[in-house]
Amino acid sequence: MEKPIFNKVNQIAMIVKDAEATAKRYWDDTGIGPWRFYTIDPLNTSDMMLRGKLVEHSFIAAIASVGDVELELIQPLCGESLYAEHLAQHGEGLHHVEFGVDDFDETMAHFQEKGYNEIQNGRIFGAGTYIYLDTDKGLACITEYGKADEGKLFPPPEKMYPSSN
């Protein structure tokens, strides 16, 4: 391989039982924050797939920046998802790393050729696509990749912690 397939770490994500309580602990114990909270569900995320099957699920995502890397806390709410599976099988903890890549389609073809398959994906906020690959056996964690639609942004968060009021 001439150059690395990854060009940066965008995000490190953990599955938690209570995103708000965990974000508060991060803020109180380490000063990491502020946290932006989003509820992700079929109303704002389309084409939710789990192992090739159309599913509906919901979760809370709390996001804070640590330098130029996002820390994401994911609290499963309902439905079938990798997040609910992780919480049931392993409890709270590290779930995935999202890597930046130069060419999304080339990266997906590369990993398919290596035998890594998509395990969960969807279109979030009409702003882009996310894909998780089953790289946990080969790379020691699930990996995520995103492809943003040009000119599209996430909406403002539903709430912040600590609040800016």
Summary of the structure (lengths in Angstrom):
residues: 165
radius of gyration: 15.7
end to end distance: 50.5
largest distance: 50.5
contacts: 459
relative contact order: 0.22
helix: 21%
strand: 45%
